[in-house]
Amino acid sequence: MLVASFAGLEETGATAFAAEANAESIVSETALTDEVVPVFVEGEVVQEVPAEPESDQEILVDAPQAETLHQLVQSVPSSGKLSEEMRCLAGAIYFEARGEPLEGQLAVAQVVINRSESRQFPSSYCGVVYQRAQFSFVRGGSMPQIKQGSAAWKRAKSIARIAHQGMWESEADDSLYFHANYVRPSWAKRKTARATIKTHIFYR
């Protein structure tokens, strides 16, 4: 339902002139500096999902032992700064499924991850989330304000980390689409249902 291509060039030149009686030389130098500029496109790109900052990676090095998804969510830290990619993933969970059970929230995260790994969609979490006309909560190319201190946001961050690291198998499996069960989109007839979790139906 829902690439970000980052490119930028800044060119600076310095030319030094020296005049001698019988000689003249021109020396030019060009330095290129990468500048992050998001360009949202719907076509296919080849771009790996950026790794999380080292602080987040240290938190997630070893998956905690848990018998249930609830226990796992409780044991995975929700604190710490998220990278922009992880914030996009957590944002999709928060806005699309914060009222759903944990399994449903994890399934939404799995769809975003599956899309980022599919050649049919943008290849980064943010590219997937901000792809035009895919996620209804995205308005004007931006995400609404998140209640940072809410329990729902803390859960969304933990679930994003669980999904990103593959700590728990999702019922959504290889799903690339989902919708609420109170709507009947025409495209659903052409897809294969993988799971129904509370109010969401997931498809491949």
Secondary structure, 3 states (H helix, E strand, C coil): CCCCEECCEEEEEEEEEEECCCCEEEEEEEEEEECCCEECCCCCCCCCCCCCCHHHHHHCCCCCCCCCHHHHHHHCCCCCCCCHHHHHHHHHHHHHHCCCCHHHHHHHHHHHHHHHCCCCCCCCHHHHHCCCCCCCCCECCECCCCCCCCHHHHHHHHHHHHHHHCCCCCCCCCCCEEEECCCCCHHHHHCCEEEEECCEEEEC
